[in-house]
Amino acid sequence: MNIHFLFGTETGTAEILCEDIEADLGDGFDCTVTSMADVEPSDLNADTFYMIVTSTYGNGDLPMSAQPFADKLDAEKPDLSHVKFAIFGLGDMVFSETFAFGSKILMEKLQERGAKLVGERGIHDASSPDLPEDVAVPWAQEIVGLAKAEAA
C-alpha cells in the first residue's frame, strides 16, 4: 500500500508527527512525506492513500505551508473523486471557537472536490497532557486498517 503523508505546518510539529507515524507503520508500506507546499492537488492519484496532518494557525486558519494547496483546490477545482484520504488536526482548546480548524477547512475543501474521507478526522489538543504521537499513532493504525479493508 502506498501512503503519502502530506503536512501543513508553521513550527514543524505536523512534519515530525508524519515521520513518527511513518516509523510506527514499519516497512510494510511504501511511504512518502511531503509538505503540502510542494504538492499540486491535480497530481493526487488513485493508487496512493493520502494521510494529511496539519496544524491550525492564527484565528483558525491553515498554516502557510498548506495555504497554497488549499488555494489551488479553490482556483483549479480539480476532480478528486478518485482520491482517498485521512486527516489529523493539531490544535489547542484554549482557542475553542477555532479548535483544529486548519484540518476541518482542508477536509471540507477536499470533500468538495470529491475526495473520500476514510475514517474520522483525528485531533490532538495541545492543552491536553497527551503527546501528539500518543494520539496520532493509534488513530493512524486504525485508519490504515480501514483503508486496507476498503481496498480489498
VEXRODREN-558104 format. One record per residue: x, y, z of N, C-alpha, C, O, CB in turn; residue in three letters. Coordinates in Angstrom, 1 decimal. Glycine has a CB too. Layout:
% VEXRODREN-558104
((X; Y; Z); (X; Y; Z); (X; Y; Z); (X; Y; Z); (X; Y; Z); ALA),
...
//
This chain:
% VEXRODREN-558104
((0.8; -1.2; 0.0); (0.0; 0.0; 0.0); (0.9; 1.2; 0.0); (1.8; 1.4; 0.8); (-1.0; 0.0; 1.2); MET),
((0.6; 2.2; -0.9); (1.3; 3.4; -1.0); (0.6; 4.4; -0.1); (-0.6; 4.7; -0.2); (1.4; 4.0; -2.4); ASN),
((1.4; 5.0; 0.8); (0.9; 6.1; 1.7); (1.7; 7.3; 1.5); (2.9; 7.3; 1.6); (0.9; 5.6; 3.2); ILE),
((1.0; 8.4; 1.2); (1.7; 9.7; 1.0); (1.3; 10.6; 2.2); (0.1; 11.0; 2.2); (1.5; 10.3; -0.4); HIS),
((2.2; 10.9; 3.0); (1.9; 11.8; 4.1); (2.1; 13.3; 3.6); (3.1; 13.6; 3.1); (2.8; 11.6; 5.4); PHE),
((1.1; 14.1; 3.8); (1.1; 15.5; 3.4); (1.0; 16.3; 4.7); (0.1; 16.1; 5.5); (0.0; 15.9; 2.3); LEU),
((1.9; 17.2; 4.9); (1.8; 18.0; 6.1); (1.7; 19.5; 5.8); (2.2; 20.0; 4.8); (3.0; 17.8; 7.0); PHE),
((1.0; 20.2; 6.7); (0.9; 21.6; 6.7); (1.3; 22.1; 8.1); (0.7; 21.7; 9.1); (-0.5; 22.2; 6.4); GLY),
((2.3; 23.0; 8.2); (2.9; 23.3; 9.5); (3.5; 24.7; 9.5); (3.8; 25.2; 8.5); (4.0; 22.3; 9.9); THR),
((3.5; 25.3; 10.7); (4.3; 26.5; 10.9); (5.5; 26.3; 11.7); (6.6; 26.9; 11.5); (3.4; 27.6; 11.7); GLU),
((5.5; 25.3; 12.6); (6.6; 25.1; 13.5); (7.3; 23.8; 13.3); (8.3; 23.5; 14.0); (6.1; 25.2; 15.0); THR),
((6.8; 22.9; 12.5); (7.4; 21.6; 12.2); (6.8; 20.4; 12.9); (7.1; 19.3; 12.7); (8.8; 21.7; 12.6); GLY),
((5.8; 20.7; 13.8); (5.2; 19.6; 14.5); (4.5; 18.6; 13.6); (4.6; 17.4; 13.8); (4.2; 20.2; 15.6); THR),
((3.7; 19.1; 12.6); (3.0; 18.2; 11.7); (3.9; 17.4; 10.9); (3.7; 16.2; 10.7); (2.1; 19.1; 10.8); ALA),
((5.1; 17.9; 10.5); (6.1; 17.1; 9.8); (6.6; 16.0; 10.7); (6.8; 14.9; 10.2); (7.2; 18.0; 9.2); GLU),
((7.0; 16.4; 11.9); (7.6; 15.4; 12.8); (6.6; 14.3; 13.1); (6.9; 13.1; 13.2); (8.0; 16.1; 14.1); ILE),
((5.3; 14.7; 13.2); (4.2; 13.7; 13.5); (4.1; 12.7; 12.3); (3.9; 11.6; 12.5); (2.9; 14.4; 13.8); LEU),
((4.2; 13.2; 11.1); (4.1; 12.4; 9.9); (5.2; 11.3; 10.0); (5.1; 10.2; 9.7); (4.2; 13.2; 8.6); CYS),
((6.4; 11.8; 10.3); (7.6; 10.9; 10.4); (7.4; 9.9; 11.5); (7.8; 8.7; 11.4); (8.9; 11.7; 10.6); GLU),
((6.8; 10.3; 12.7); (6.6; 9.4; 13.8); (5.6; 8.3; 13.3); (5.7; 7.1; 13.6); (6.0; 10.1; 15.0); ASP),
((4.5; 8.7; 12.6); (3.5; 7.7; 12.2); (4.1; 6.8; 11.1); (3.9; 5.6; 11.2); (2.3; 8.4; 11.5); ILE),
((4.9; 7.3; 10.2); (5.6; 6.5; 9.2); (6.5; 5.5; 9.9); (6.5; 4.3; 9.5); (6.4; 7.4; 8.3); GLU),
((7.2; 5.9; 10.9); (8.2; 5.0; 11.6); (7.4; 3.9; 12.3); (7.8; 2.7; 12.3); (9.0; 5.7; 12.6); ALA),
((6.2; 4.2; 12.8); (5.4; 3.2; 13.5); (4.8; 2.2; 12.6); (4.7; 1.0; 12.9); (4.3; 3.9; 14.3); ASP),
((4.4; 2.6; 11.4); (3.8; 1.7; 10.4); (4.7; 0.7; 9.9); (4.3; -0.4; 9.5); (3.2; 2.5; 9.2); LEU),
((6.0; 1.0; 10.0); (7.0; 0.0; 9.6); (7.2; -0.2; 8.1); (6.9; 0.7; 7.3); (6.6; -1.4; 10.1); GLY),
((7.9; -1.3; 7.7); (8.3; -1.4; 6.4); (7.3; -2.0; 5.4); (7.5; -2.2; 4.3); (9.5; -2.3; 6.3); ASP),
((6.1; -2.3; 6.0); (5.0; -2.9; 5.2); (4.4; -2.0; 4.2); (3.5; -2.4; 3.5); (4.0; -3.5; 6.1); GLY),
((4.8; -0.7; 4.2); (4.1; 0.3; 3.3); (5.2; 1.1; 2.6); (6.3; 1.2; 3.0); (3.3; 1.2; 4.2); PHE),
((4.8; 1.5; 1.4); (5.7; 2.4; 0.7); (5.2; 3.8; 1.0); (4.2; 4.3; 0.5); (5.6; 2.1; -0.9); ASP),
((6.0; 4.5; 1.8); (5.6; 5.8; 2.4); (6.5; 7.0; 1.8); (7.7; 6.8; 1.6); (5.7; 5.8; 3.9); CYS),
((5.8; 8.1; 1.7); (6.5; 9.4; 1.3); (6.0; 10.4; 2.2); (4.8; 10.4; 2.6); (6.3; 9.7; -0.2); THR),
((6.8; 11.4; 2.6); (6.4; 12.5; 3.5); (6.7; 13.8; 2.7); (7.9; 14.0; 2.3); (7.1; 12.5; 4.9); VAL),
((5.7; 14.7; 2.5); (5.9; 15.9; 1.7); (5.1; 17.0; 2.3); (4.0; 16.8; 2.8); (5.5; 15.6; 0.2); THR),
((5.7; 18.2; 2.2); (5.0; 19.4; 2.6); (3.9; 19.7; 1.5); (4.1; 19.4; 0.4); (5.9; 20.6; 2.7); SER),
((2.7; 20.1; 2.0); (1.7; 20.4; 1.1); (2.1; 21.6; 0.1); (1.5; 21.7; -1.0); (0.4; 20.8; 1.8); MET),
((3.0; 22.4; 0.5); (3.5; 23.5; -0.3); (4.2; 22.9; -1.6); (4.3; 23.7; -2.6); (4.5; 24.3; 0.5); ALA),
((4.6; 21.7; -1.6); (5.3; 21.1; -2.7); (4.4; 20.1; -3.5); (4.9; 19.3; -4.3); (6.5; 20.4; -2.2); ASP),
((3.1; 20.2; -3.3); (2.2; 19.2; -4.0); (1.1; 20.0; -4.7); (0.5; 20.9; -4.2); (1.6; 18.2; -3.0); VAL),
((0.8; 19.5; -5.9); (-0.3; 20.1; -6.7); (-1.5; 19.2; -6.5); (-1.4; 17.9; -6.6); (0.1; 20.1; -8.2); GLU),
((-2.7; 19.7; -6.1); (-3.8; 18.9; -5.9); (-4.2; 18.0; -7.1); (-4.6; 16.9; -6.9); (-5.0; 19.8; -5.6); PRO),
((-3.9; 18.5; -8.3); (-4.2; 17.7; -9.5); (-3.3; 16.5; -9.7); (-3.6; 15.7; -10.5); (-4.2; 18.6; -10.7); SER),
((-2.2; 16.5; -8.9); (-1.3; 15.3; -9.0); (-1.7; 14.2; -8.1); (-1.1; 13.1; -8.1); (0.1; 15.8; -8.7); ASP),
((-2.7; 14.4; -7.2); (-3.1; 13.3; -6.3); (-3.7; 12.1; -7.2); (-4.5; 12.4; -8.1); (-4.1; 13.8; -5.3); LEU),
((-3.3; 10.9; -6.9); (-3.7; 9.8; -7.7); (-4.4; 8.7; -7.0); (-4.4; 8.7; -5.7); (-2.5; 9.2; -8.4); ASN),
((-5.1; 7.8; -7.7); (-5.9; 6.8; -7.1); (-5.1; 5.6; -6.5); (-5.7; 4.9; -5.7); (-6.9; 6.3; -8.1); ALA),
((-3.9; 5.5; -6.9); (-3.0; 4.4; -6.4); (-2.4; 4.7; -5.0); (-1.6; 3.8; -4.5); (-2.0; 4.1; -7.4); ASP),
((-2.6; 5.8; -4.5); (-2.0; 6.3; -3.2); (-3.1; 6.6; -2.2); (-4.1; 7.2; -2.5); (-1.0; 7.4; -3.5); THR),
((-2.8; 6.3; -0.9); (-3.6; 6.7; 0.2); (-3.0; 7.9; 0.8); (-1.8; 7.9; 1.1); (-3.9; 5.6; 1.2); PHE),
((-3.7; 9.0; 1.0); (-3.1; 10.2; 1.5); (-3.5; 10.4; 3.0); (-4.7; 10.4; 3.3); (-3.6; 11.4; 0.7); TYR),
((-2.5; 10.6; 3.8); (-2.7; 10.8; 5.2); (-2.2; 12.2; 5.4); (-1.0; 12.5; 5.3); (-1.9; 9.7; 6.1); MET),
((-3.1; 13.1; 5.8); (-2.8; 14.5; 5.9); (-2.7; 14.9; 7.4); (-3.6; 14.5; 8.2); (-3.8; 15.4; 5.2); ILE),
((-1.7; 15.6; 7.8); (-1.5; 16.2; 9.1); (-1.3; 17.6; 9.0); (-0.4; 18.1; 8.3); (-0.3; 15.4; 9.9); VAL),
((-2.2; 18.4; 9.7); (-2.0; 19.9; 9.6); (-2.3; 20.5; 10.9); (-3.2; 20.1; 11.7); (-2.9; 20.4; 8.5); THR),
((-1.6; 21.6; 11.2); (-1.8; 22.4; 12.3); (-2.9; 23.5; 12.0); (-3.4; 23.5; 10.9); (-0.5; 23.1; 12.8); SER),
((-3.2; 24.3; 13.0); (-4.1; 25.4; 12.8); (-3.3; 26.6; 13.2); (-2.5; 26.6; 14.2); (-5.4; 25.3; 13.7); THR),
((-3.4; 27.7; 12.4); (-2.6; 28.9; 12.7); (-3.5; 30.1; 12.9); (-4.6; 30.2; 12.3); (-1.6; 29.1; 11.5); TYR),
((-3.1; 31.0; 13.7); (-3.8; 32.2; 13.9); (-5.2; 32.0; 14.4); (-5.4; 31.3; 15.4); (-3.8; 33.0; 12.6); GLY),
((-6.2; 32.6; 13.7); (-7.6; 32.5; 14.2); (-8.3; 31.4; 13.4); (-9.4; 31.6; 12.8); (-8.3; 33.8; 13.9); ASN),
((-7.8; 30.2; 13.5); (-8.4; 29.1; 12.8); (-8.1; 28.9; 11.4); (-8.8; 28.3; 10.6); (-9.9; 29.2; 13.0); GLY),
((-6.9; 29.4; 11.0); (-6.5; 29.3; 9.6); (-5.6; 28.2; 9.3); (-5.1; 27.5; 10.2); (-5.9; 30.6; 9.2); ASP),
((-5.4; 27.9; 8.0); (-4.4; 26.9; 7.6); (-3.0; 27.5; 7.8); (-2.8; 28.7; 7.7); (-4.6; 26.5; 6.2); LEU),
((-2.0; 26.7; 8.2); (-0.6; 27.1; 8.2); (-0.1; 27.6; 6.8); (-0.7; 27.1; 5.8); (0.3; 26.1; 8.8); PRO),
((0.9; 28.4; 6.8); (1.4; 28.9; 5.5); (1.8; 27.8; 4.5); (1.6; 28.0; 3.3); (2.6; 29.8; 5.7); MET),
((2.3; 26.7; 5.0); (2.7; 25.6; 4.1); (1.6; 24.9; 3.5); (1.7; 24.2; 2.5); (3.7; 24.7; 4.8); SER),
((0.4; 25.0; 4.0); (-0.8; 24.3; 3.5); (-1.7; 25.3; 2.6); (-2.5; 24.8; 1.8); (-1.7; 23.8; 4.6); ALA),
((-1.5; 26.6; 2.8); (-2.4; 27.6; 2.1); (-2.3; 27.5; 0.6); (-3.3; 27.6; 0.0); (-2.0; 28.9; 2.6); GLN),
((-1.1; 27.4; 0.0); (-1.1; 27.3; -1.5); (-1.9; 26.1; -2.0); (-2.5; 26.2; -3.0); (0.4; 27.2; -2.0); PRO),
((-1.8; 25.0; -1.3); (-2.5; 23.8; -1.7); (-4.0; 24.1; -1.7); (-4.8; 23.7; -2.6); (-2.2; 22.5; -0.8); PHE),
((-4.5; 24.7; -0.6); (-5.9; 25.0; -0.4); (-6.3; 26.0; -1.5); (-7.4; 25.9; -2.0); (-6.2; 25.5; 1.0); ALA),
((-5.5; 27.0; -1.8); (-5.8; 28.0; -2.8); (-6.0; 27.3; -4.2); (-6.9; 27.7; -4.9); (-4.7; 29.1; -2.8); ASP),
((-5.1; 26.4; -4.5); (-5.2; 25.7; -5.8); (-6.5; 24.8; -5.8); (-7.1; 24.7; -6.9); (-4.0; 24.8; -6.0); LYS),
((-6.9; 24.2; -4.7); (-8.2; 23.5; -4.7); (-9.3; 24.4; -5.1); (-10.2; 24.0; -5.8); (-8.4; 22.9; -3.3); LEU),
((-9.3; 25.6; -4.5); (-10.4; 26.6; -4.8); (-10.3; 27.1; -6.2); (-11.3; 27.2; -6.9); (-10.3; 27.7; -3.8); ASP),
((-9.1; 27.5; -6.7); (-8.9; 28.1; -8.0); (-9.1; 27.1; -9.2); (-9.7; 27.4; -10.2); (-7.6; 28.8; -8.1); ALA),
((-8.5; 25.9; -9.0); (-8.4; 25.0; -10.1); (-9.6; 24.0; -10.1); (-9.9; 23.4; -11.2); (-7.1; 24.2; -10.1); GLU),
((-10.2; 23.8; -9.0); (-11.4; 22.9; -8.8); (-11.1; 21.5; -9.4); (-12.0; 21.1; -10.2); (-12.6; 23.5; -9.4); LYS),
((-10.0; 20.8; -9.1); (-9.8; 19.5; -9.7); (-10.8; 18.5; -9.2); (-11.3; 18.6; -8.1); (-8.4; 19.1; -9.4); PRO),
((-11.1; 17.5; -10.1); (-11.9; 16.4; -9.7); (-11.0; 15.4; -9.0); (-10.1; 14.8; -9.5); (-12.5; 15.7; -11.0); ASP),
((-11.4; 15.3; -7.7); (-10.6; 14.4; -6.8); (-11.4; 13.2; -6.4); (-11.2; 12.6; -5.3); (-10.1; 15.1; -5.6); LEU),
((-12.4; 12.8; -7.2); (-13.3; 11.7; -6.8); (-12.5; 10.3; -6.7); (-13.1; 9.4; -6.2); (-14.4; 11.6; -7.8); SER),
((-11.3; 10.3; -7.3); (-10.5; 9.1; -7.2); (-9.6; 9.0; -6.0); (-8.9; 8.0; -5.8); (-9.7; 9.0; -8.5); HIS),
((-9.6; 10.1; -5.2); (-8.7; 10.2; -4.1); (-9.3; 9.7; -2.8); (-10.4; 10.1; -2.5); (-8.2; 11.6; -4.0); VAL),
((-8.5; 9.0; -2.0); (-8.9; 8.6; -0.6); (-7.9; 9.2; 0.3); (-6.7; 9.1; 0.1); (-9.0; 7.0; -0.5); LYS),
((-8.4; 9.7; 1.4); (-7.5; 10.4; 2.4); (-8.1; 10.3; 3.8); (-9.2; 9.9; 4.0); (-7.4; 11.9; 2.0); PHE),
((-7.2; 10.5; 4.7); (-7.5; 10.7; 6.1); (-6.8; 12.0; 6.6); (-5.8; 12.4; 6.0); (-7.0; 9.4; 7.0); ALA),
((-7.3; 12.6; 7.7); (-6.8; 13.8; 8.1); (-6.7; 13.9; 9.6); (-7.6; 13.5; 10.3); (-7.6; 15.0; 7.5); ILE),
((-5.6; 14.4; 10.1); (-5.3; 14.6; 11.5); (-5.0; 16.1; 11.8); (-4.1; 16.6; 11.1); (-4.2; 13.7; 12.0); PHE),
((-5.7; 16.7; 12.7); (-5.5; 18.1; 13.0); (-4.8; 18.3; 14.3); (-5.1; 17.6; 15.3); (-6.8; 18.8; 13.0); GLY),
((-4.0; 19.3; 14.3); (-3.3; 19.8; 15.6); (-3.9; 21.1; 15.9); (-4.1; 22.0; 15.1); (-1.8; 19.9; 15.4); LEU),
((-4.3; 21.3; 17.2); (-4.9; 22.5; 17.7); (-4.7; 22.7; 19.2); (-4.1; 21.9; 19.8); (-6.4; 22.6; 17.3); GLY),
((-5.4; 23.7; 19.7); (-5.3; 24.0; 21.1); (-6.7; 24.5; 21.6); (-7.2; 25.5; 21.1); (-4.2; 25.0; 21.4); ASP),
((-7.3; 23.7; 22.5); (-8.6; 24.1; 23.0); (-8.6; 25.4; 23.7); (-9.7; 25.9; 24.0); (-9.1; 23.0; 23.9); MET),
((-7.5; 26.0; 24.0); (-7.5; 27.4; 24.5); (-8.2; 28.3; 23.6); (-8.9; 29.3; 23.9); (-6.0; 27.9; 24.8); VAL),
((-8.1; 27.9; 22.3); (-8.8; 28.6; 21.2); (-10.0; 27.8; 20.8); (-10.1; 27.4; 19.6); (-7.9; 28.9; 20.0); PHE),
((-11.0; 27.6; 21.7); (-12.1; 26.7; 21.5); (-13.0; 27.0; 20.3); (-13.5; 26.1; 19.7); (-12.9; 26.6; 22.7); SER),
((-13.1; 28.3; 20.0); (-14.0; 28.6; 18.8); (-13.4; 28.2; 17.5); (-14.2; 28.1; 16.5); (-14.3; 30.1; 18.8); GLU),
((-12.1; 28.1; 17.4); (-11.4; 27.7; 16.1); (-10.6; 26.5; 16.3); (-9.6; 26.3; 15.5); (-10.6; 28.9; 15.6); THR),
((-10.8; 25.6; 17.3); (-10.0; 24.5; 17.6); (-9.9; 23.5; 16.4); (-10.9; 23.1; 15.9); (-10.6; 23.7; 18.8); PHE),
((-8.7; 23.3; 16.0); (-8.3; 22.4; 14.9); (-9.0; 22.7; 13.6); (-9.3; 21.8; 12.8); (-8.7; 21.0; 15.3); ALA),
((-9.3; 24.0; 13.4); (-10.0; 24.4; 12.2); (-9.1; 24.2; 10.9); (-9.7; 24.0; 9.8); (-10.4; 25.9; 12.3); PHE),
((-7.8; 24.2; 11.0); (-7.0; 24.0; 9.9); (-7.3; 22.7; 9.2); (-7.5; 22.6; 8.0); (-5.5; 24.0; 10.3); GLY),
((-7.4; 21.6; 10.0); (-7.8; 20.3; 9.4); (-9.2; 20.3; 8.9); (-9.5; 19.6; 7.9); (-7.5; 19.2; 10.5); SER),
((-10.1; 20.9; 9.6); (-11.5; 21.0; 9.2); (-11.7; 21.7; 7.9); (-12.4; 21.2; 7.0); (-12.4; 21.7; 10.3); LYS),
((-11.0; 22.8; 7.7); (-11.1; 23.6; 6.5); (-10.5; 22.7; 5.3); (-11.2; 22.6; 4.3); (-10.3; 24.9; 6.6); ILE),
((-9.4; 22.1; 5.5); (-8.8; 21.3; 4.4); (-9.6; 20.0; 4.1); (-9.8; 19.7; 3.0); (-7.4; 20.9; 4.8); LEU),
((-10.2; 19.4; 5.1); (-11.0; 18.2; 4.9); (-12.2; 18.6; 4.1); (-12.6; 17.9; 3.1); (-11.5; 17.7; 6.3); MET),
((-12.9; 19.7; 4.4); (-14.1; 20.1; 3.7); (-13.7; 20.5; 2.2); (-14.5; 20.2; 1.3); (-14.7; 21.3; 4.4); GLU),
((-12.6; 21.2; 2.0); (-12.2; 21.5; 0.7); (-11.9; 20.3; -0.2); (-12.3; 20.2; -1.3); (-10.9; 22.4; 0.7); LYS),
((-11.3; 19.3; 0.4); (-11.0; 18.0; -0.3); (-12.4; 17.3; -0.6); (-12.5; 16.8; -1.7); (-10.1; 17.1; 0.5); LEU),
((-13.2; 17.3; 0.3); (-14.5; 16.6; 0.1); (-15.4; 17.3; -1.0); (-16.1; 16.7; -1.7); (-15.3; 16.5; 1.4); GLN),
((-15.3; 18.7; -1.0); (-16.0; 19.4; -2.0); (-15.5; 19.1; -3.4); (-16.2; 19.2; -4.4); (-15.8; 20.9; -1.8); GLU),
((-14.2; 18.7; -3.5); (-13.7; 18.3; -4.8); (-13.9; 16.8; -5.1); (-13.4; 16.3; -6.1); (-12.2; 18.6; -4.8); ARG),
((-14.6; 16.1; -4.2); (-15.0; 14.7; -4.4); (-14.1; 13.7; -3.8); (-14.4; 12.5; -3.8); (-14.9; 14.4; -5.9); GLY),
((-13.0; 14.1; -3.1); (-12.2; 13.1; -2.4); (-13.0; 12.4; -1.2); (-13.8; 13.1; -0.6); (-10.9; 13.8; -1.8); ALA),
((-12.6; 11.2; -1.0); (-13.4; 10.4; 0.0); (-12.5; 10.3; 1.3); (-11.4; 9.8; 1.3); (-13.7; 9.0; -0.5); LYS),
((-13.1; 10.7; 2.4); (-12.5; 10.7; 3.7); (-12.7; 9.2; 4.3); (-13.8; 8.7; 4.3); (-13.2; 11.7; 4.7); LEU),
((-11.6; 8.6; 4.7); (-11.6; 7.3; 5.3); (-11.5; 7.5; 6.8); (-10.5; 8.1; 7.3); (-10.4; 6.4; 4.7); VAL),
((-12.4; 6.9; 7.5); (-12.4; 7.1; 9.0); (-12.8; 8.5; 9.4); (-13.4; 9.3; 8.6); (-11.1; 6.8; 9.6); GLY),
((-12.6; 8.8; 10.6); (-12.9; 10.1; 11.2); (-11.7; 11.0; 11.3); (-10.6; 10.5; 11.4); (-13.7; 10.0; 12.5); GLU),
((-11.9; 12.3; 11.2); (-10.8; 13.2; 11.4); (-10.2; 13.0; 12.8); (-11.0; 13.1; 13.8); (-11.2; 14.7; 11.2); ARG),
((-8.9; 12.8; 12.9); (-8.3; 12.8; 14.2); (-7.9; 14.2; 14.6); (-7.6; 15.0; 13.8); (-7.0; 11.9; 14.1); GLY),
((-7.8; 14.3; 16.0); (-7.5; 15.7; 16.5); (-6.6; 15.5; 17.7); (-6.8; 14.6; 18.6); (-8.8; 16.5; 16.8); ILE),
((-5.6; 16.4; 17.9); (-4.8; 16.5; 19.1); (-5.0; 17.9; 19.7); (-4.9; 18.9; 19.0); (-3.3; 16.1; 18.8); HIS),
((-5.2; 17.9; 21.0); (-5.3; 19.1; 21.7); (-4.0; 19.4; 22.4); (-3.6; 18.7; 23.3); (-6.5; 19.1; 22.7); ASP),
((-3.3; 20.5; 22.1); (-2.1; 20.8; 22.7); (-2.2; 21.2; 24.2); (-1.2; 21.1; 24.9); (-1.4; 22.0; 21.9); ALA),
((-3.4; 21.5; 24.6); (-3.6; 21.7; 26.0); (-3.8; 20.5; 26.9); (-3.8; 20.5; 28.1); (-4.9; 22.6; 26.2); SER),
((-3.9; 19.3; 26.2); (-4.0; 18.1; 26.9); (-2.7; 17.6; 27.4); (-1.6; 18.0; 26.9); (-4.7; 17.0; 26.0); SER),
((-2.7; 16.6; 28.3); (-1.4; 16.1; 28.8); (-0.8; 15.1; 27.7); (0.4; 14.7; 27.9); (-1.5; 15.4; 30.1); PRO),
((-1.5; 14.7; 26.7); (-1.1; 13.7; 25.8); (-0.1; 14.3; 24.7); (-0.3; 15.5; 24.3); (-2.3; 13.1; 25.0); ASP),
((0.9; 13.6; 24.4); (1.7; 14.0; 23.3); (1.0; 13.7; 21.9); (0.2; 12.8; 21.9); (3.1; 13.2; 23.3); LEU),
((1.3; 14.5; 20.9); (0.6; 14.3; 19.6); (0.7; 12.9; 19.1); (-0.2; 12.3; 18.6); (1.2; 15.3; 18.6); PRO),
((1.9; 12.3; 19.2); (2.1; 11.0; 18.7); (1.3; 9.9; 19.5); (1.0; 8.9; 18.9); (3.6; 10.6; 18.7); GLU),
((1.1; 10.2; 20.7); (0.3; 9.2; 21.6); (-1.2; 9.2; 21.1); (-1.8; 8.2; 21.4); (0.4; 9.6; 23.0); ASP),
((-1.6; 10.2; 20.5); (-3.0; 10.2; 19.9); (-3.0; 9.8; 18.4); (-3.8; 9.1; 18.0); (-3.6; 11.6; 20.1); VAL),
((-2.0; 10.3; 17.7); (-2.0; 10.1; 16.2); (-1.6; 8.7; 15.8); (-2.2; 8.2; 14.8); (-1.0; 11.1; 15.6); ALA),
((-0.7; 8.1; 16.5); (-0.2; 6.8; 16.1); (-1.4; 5.7; 16.1); (-1.6; 5.0; 15.2); (1.0; 6.3; 16.9); VAL),
((-2.1; 5.6; 17.3); (-3.2; 4.7; 17.3); (-4.3; 5.1; 16.3); (-4.9; 4.2; 15.6); (-3.8; 4.6; 18.7); PRO),
((-4.5; 6.3; 16.1); (-5.5; 6.8; 15.1); (-5.1; 6.3; 13.7); (-5.9; 5.8; 12.9); (-5.7; 8.3; 15.1); TRP),
((-3.8; 6.5; 13.4); (-3.3; 6.1; 12.1); (-3.3; 4.6; 11.8); (-3.7; 4.2; 10.7); (-1.8; 6.6; 11.9); ALA),
((-3.1; 3.8; 12.9); (-3.1; 2.4; 12.8); (-4.6; 2.0; 12.4); (-4.8; 1.1; 11.6); (-2.7; 1.7; 14.1); GLN),
((-5.5; 2.6; 13.1); (-6.9; 2.3; 12.8); (-7.3; 2.7; 11.3); (-8.0; 2.0; 10.6); (-7.9; 3.0; 13.8); GLU),
((-6.9; 3.9; 10.9); (-7.2; 4.4; 9.6); (-6.6; 3.5; 8.5); (-7.2; 3.2; 7.5); (-6.6; 5.8; 9.4); ILE),
((-5.3; 3.1; 8.7); (-4.7; 2.2; 7.7); (-5.4; 0.9; 7.6); (-5.6; 0.4; 6.5); (-3.2; 1.9; 8.1); VAL),
((-5.9; 0.4; 8.7); (-6.7; -0.8; 8.7); (-8.0; -0.6; 7.9); (-8.4; -1.5; 7.1); (-7.1; -1.3; 10.1); GLY),
((-8.7; 0.5; 8.1); (-9.9; 0.8; 7.3); (-9.5; 1.0; 5.8); (-10.3; 0.5; 5.0); (-10.5; 2.1; 7.8); LEU),
((-8.4; 1.6; 5.5); (-8.1; 1.9; 4.1); (-7.7; 0.5; 3.4); (-8.1; 0.3; 2.3); (-6.8; 2.8; 4.0); ALA),
((-7.0; -0.3; 4.1); (-6.7; -1.6; 3.5); (-8.0; -2.5; 3.3); (-8.1; -3.1; 2.3); (-5.7; -2.4; 4.5); LYS),
((-8.9; -2.4; 4.2); (-10.2; -3.1; 4.1); (-11.0; -2.6; 2.9); (-11.6; -3.4; 2.1); (-11.0; -3.0; 5.4); ALA),
((-11.0; -1.3; 2.7); (-11.7; -0.7; 1.6); (-11.0; -1.1; 0.2); (-11.7; -1.2; -0.8); (-11.8; 0.8; 1.7); GLU),
((-9.7; -1.2; 0.2); (-9.0; -1.5; -1.0); (-9.2; -3.0; -1.4); (-9.0; -3.3; -2.5); (-7.5; -1.2; -0.8); ALA),
((-9.5; -3.8; -0.4); (-9.6; -5.3; -0.7); (-10.8; -5.6; -1.5); (-11.0; -6.8; -1.8); (-9.6; -6.0; 0.6); ALA),
//
